[in-house]
Amino acid sequence: MKIDIWQGDLTTLDVDAIVNAANSSLLGGGGVDGAIHRAAGPELLAYCRTLGGCATGAARLTPGFKLPARYVIHTVGPVWQGGRQGEHELLAACYRNSLALAEAEGLRSIAFPAISCGVYGYPLEQAAAIAVAELKRERPADSSLERAVLVAFSGTMAALYRRLLMSDE
């Protein structure tokens, strides 16, 4: 799977699925979550109301509605609590479960925001390292995924992703 880095607005990407750094209610919020809900339109909120929420580390699939992306994969990242509450494994699970859900749907492209890096307070370097490691994991032989995009909200985050991707090559 090819991994790209892109700095900009996740909601404008024309990929099969964008990942939403959601809260456990799936009913919208601030940051990436709010931007996705606004761009997708009220149908997304109505659909999310039928899902019954989402546990931290898990993922749920919805249509993209008015987004260029056909689907939204909602995942709930951990709130940073100092690193001793299983945050690493929960964040890695967000990426693994989102990728598995995309593969189950036969999707070819997926774009991720920096999960848990906003108000959830995850240290950027650690979160980026987890994202890169999970995306670089070997995919199943029958995986449909061809491309993953790490979407950076800042030049600093984009540079961090680039450095981590290049250091492992």
C-alpha positions in Angstrom: 0.0 0.0 0.0 1.3 3.4 -1.0 1.4 6.0 1.8 1.1 9.7 0.9 1.2 12.8 3.1 -1.1 15.7 2.4 -1.5 19.0 4.2 -5.0 20.4 4.0 -8.6 19.9 4.6 -9.5 16.2 5.0 -13.1 16.8 3.9 -12.0 17.8 0.4 -10.2 14.6 -0.5 -11.6 12.4 -3.2 -10.8 9.0 -1.7 -13.0 6.0 -1.1 -13.1 6.8 2.7 -12.0 9.4 5.1 -11.5 8.6 8.7 -13.2 10.7 11.3 -11.5 11.3 14.7 -14.9 11.0 16.4 -16.1 11.1 19.9 -17.9 8.0 21.3 -21.4 9.3 20.6 -20.6 9.7 16.9 -22.9 12.8 17.0 -20.4 15.4 15.9 -18.2 17.7 17.9 -15.3 20.0 17.3 -12.2 19.8 15.2 -12.1 17.2 12.4 -15.3 15.6 13.7 -17.3 18.8 13.4 -15.7 19.7 10.0 -16.7 16.3 8.6 -20.3 16.5 9.9 -20.7 20.0 8.5 -19.3 19.0 5.1 -21.3 15.8 4.9 -24.6 17.5 5.7 -27.4 16.6 8.2 -27.8 13.1 6.8 -24.6 12.0 8.4 -25.8 13.0 11.9 -29.1 11.2 11.2 -27.3 8.1 10.1 -24.9 8.2 13.1 -27.9 8.4 15.5 -28.8 4.8 14.4 -25.3 3.4 15.2 -25.5 3.5 19.0 -22.0 5.1 19.5 -18.6 3.6 19.2 -16.0 2.4 21.8 -12.5 3.8 22.0 -10.3 2.0 19.4 -13.3 0.7 17.4 -14.5 1.9 14.0 -17.9 2.3 12.3 -18.7 2.9 8.6 -21.2 5.4 7.2 -21.9 6.8 3.8 -20.1 10.1 3.0 -23.3 11.8 1.9 -22.2 15.3 0.5 -18.4 14.6 0.9 -16.2 13.7 -2.1 -15.3 10.5 -0.2 -17.9 7.7 -0.6 -17.6 6.7 3.0 -16.6 7.9 6.4 -15.0 5.6 8.9 -15.5 6.9 12.4 -13.0 5.9 15.0 -12.7 7.0 18.6 -9.1 7.8 19.7 -8.0 7.7 23.3 -7.6 10.8 25.4 -4.0 11.2 26.4 -3.6 10.5 30.2 0.1 10.3 30.4 0.7 7.1 28.5 -0.1 4.6 31.2 -3.7 3.9 30.5 -3.3 1.8 27.4 -3.4 4.8 25.0 -0.8 3.4 22.7 -2.7 0.2 22.0 -6.0 2.0 21.7 -4.6 4.5 19.2 -3.0 1.6 17.2 -6.4 -0.1 17.3 -8.0 3.0 15.7 -5.8 2.6 12.6 -6.0 -1.2 12.5 -9.8 -1.3 12.8 -10.3 1.5 10.3 -8.0 -0.3 7.8 -9.8 -3.6 8.4 -13.2 -2.0 7.9 -12.0 -0.4 4.6 -10.7 -3.8 3.4 -14.0 -5.5 4.4 -15.8 -3.0 2.1 -13.2 -3.6 -0.8 -12.1 0.0 -0.6 -8.9 1.1 -2.5 -8.1 4.4 -0.8 -8.4 5.9 2.7 -7.3 9.1 4.4 -6.5 9.6 8.1 -6.4 12.7 10.2 -4.0 12.9 13.1 -6.2 10.9 15.5 -6.3 12.1 19.1 -3.9 14.9 18.4 -6.3 17.8 18.9 -8.3 18.3 22.1 -7.5 14.7 23.2 -3.9 15.8 23.7 -1.9 12.9 22.4 1.8 13.9 21.9 2.3 14.5 18.2 5.5 12.6 17.8 4.1 9.5 19.5 0.8 9.6 17.7 2.6 10.1 14.3 4.9 7.1 15.0 1.9 4.9 15.8 0.1 6.0 12.6 3.1 5.4 10.4 3.8 2.0 12.0 0.2 0.8 11.6 0.1 1.9 7.9 3.4 0.3 7.2 2.3 -3.1 8.6 2.0 -5.8 6.0 -1.6 -6.0 4.7 -3.4 -9.3 4.0 -2.6 -10.8 0.6 -6.2 -10.1 -0.5 -6.2 -6.5 0.7 -8.1 -4.1 -1.6 -6.2 -1.1 -0.2 -3.8 0.6 -2.6 -3.3 4.0 -1.0 -3.4 5.6 2.4 -3.1 9.3 3.0 -1.9 10.8 6.2 -3.6 14.2 6.4 -1.6 16.8 8.3 -3.3 19.9 9.8 0.0 21.8 9.9 3.4 21.9 8.2 4.9 20.7 11.5 2.8 17.5 11.4 3.4 17.0 7.7 7.2 17.2 8.3 6.9 14.8 11.2 5.1 12.3 9.0 7.7 12.6 6.3 10.6 12.1 8.7 9.0 9.0 10.2 8.1 7.5 6.8 11.7 8.1 5.5 13.4 6.8 8.6 11.8 3.4 8.2 12.5 2.9 4.5 
